[in-house]
Amino acid sequence: MRRTIGLLGAALLLILTGAALAGPAAAAPLPEDYNFFGGIPYELAHPGGDLPGSNDWTCKPSAQHPRPVILVHGTGGAKTTNWGSYAPMLANRGYCVYALTYGALPGLPWPFTAVGGMDRQEVSARQLARFVDKVRSSTGAQTVDLVGHSQGTYMPTYYLKYLGGADKVTNYVSLAPLWRGTGAFGPESKALGQALGDVPMPFCVGCGGMLPGSPMHKKIWAGGSPYVRGVAYTNIATRYDEMVVPYTSGLVPGRRGETVRNIVVQDTCAQDYSDHMAIAGSRRAAYMVLNALDPEHPVTVPCEFTPPFTG
């Protein structure tokens, strides 16, 4: 009997020692839902909350991923609703990932607090500036990488050019960019931008700033280019963009001294039917973003059917 107890004790000791040496069990990866609407259920269940994997203020960047990634949503989006695909994907791969809701009109209750990109873009850019400084202070990183969608590809330029952001950003990755402005109103878009681009619109106060010819558009293009030297740009566009018209508005080539890569998702995959929204929920486009953030360790970008609207 004593011998049996002794053997059991020795076995238990070996098991506990092995567990101690092995360390804590690795956390299960977060589920990755490649769907533009994937973040909406979380916002509904946790109003004003942060997507799992995002806004961990204890996160410290690793040697492999030394810069935190900040997700900048589009018009009408939020830190949750726009990034259901990206927060878990980046966190699972070891990035410190952050997201803010900018430009929500002040004084309104939820759910309007989760409808961002509605204020003047100068206001939104100041909010982004404060958020970047908070992320840099928390992580100790000198610079951050930006991943934007729609307005989130455009407004940050004001931050870089006028609010001191140029030295704080390394990679600027854009989904459905609109550097030349949205021509969704056809040939009259520029005239509308010149006439109404600085006029507060109902609810979407700053949306006129995205029209070509608007005062904001002129500020974005100050110096003859929307780009800032020293920042690496990747523009990821879709031929089926119904908001950025023509889609080539987002494919501005870089000038001497500017680092710019332009990608059209259909160029290497005819099965990709991403539109303006779907490109931010597409696994294919998301893997292109991964490669833009870490070109030294590329992942294989799948060619698969990508439906419009959802991605």
Steps between C-alpha positions, in 0.01 A plus 500: 500500500776743596683409181187574295452837671869576444476420130186712465673787681804475276281496189306804624825681571623429146175628352508822703870554424437452130210745507716755679778461246256527212363830637142623465289366220495719190183703466263376234504716187218746459242403237557680171178588320576644156180694452461877486213478748684268738552766767139618522374222733775586749404869501136406556593273790768732646408860414814711483721202577821384335521202267683200649867537415490880471587785735699292748686778679739248660621373160869546421614465138721202421827499309319344205224764504661806659231750405142507625231504232221757519178431309326809360141432392297652218198730487225368725731240653643449846782321679279191520271501200769562236763260628343167593742329260816692584523520879510121554715437192771740610486399867531131407819582312662678791428864422400757758184625330296806582188662361318824569163645410560849367262766377187384684279806541515622861207501737314207346418172679591149391470370228609834348820477702585204275439695179834667434652703221217753514677809633736737321815320402717753683320398821542131420869548424558657841329202661727268303805702609410458867435129451833442326683675784314287755598180315863609471514589869341169603714276279825696499506487120650792310270455200175323413352345187161620377243281323209705371181441307319759286507833690755334726742500205454873438451685830830377656689698236386818675653359818827422321528834320367745758500340847849356528418144398761462225771383741267267689380274215705238313245310286176650369279226353178602326194293409280668236705822504364821349802723453345690211168523681177317442342564163176330596304803379639467149644790298352749750700361793779757475259791460304376801822470697600855415157637587397283795813323617527713813128522572383283791272232363207364701625229734822435302652839574837444335410275209531784250871504573539179301380661178765604250550874504393543864716701743592178683595331174732789422664459841545128443676581172713785632843482335362318197462156657286330766808316625768581756860402438636250751168313533445175306158495330302199375175571317262204457212577263215315329360551152150457641520796739169683473601785734848584373424578136706432302678247717830623361453812715669297770795388289716810489860416407776625724740773398875489545580433865151364575449131575170384352364162394166479318297177492172416326358185656354372172833519315601159632159346571192534281287336773534807721182711483577722797323834501565801724386324817595142422867582453522562877352157573685298238756243618684554174541874558580441866794278408622773265496729803705249698761502225506879493562508875767229494642456150794299629269217610236481223193283525331338202214716378209275404307534177147410599148614427442827685139620485407867498350672802627252763843392375 
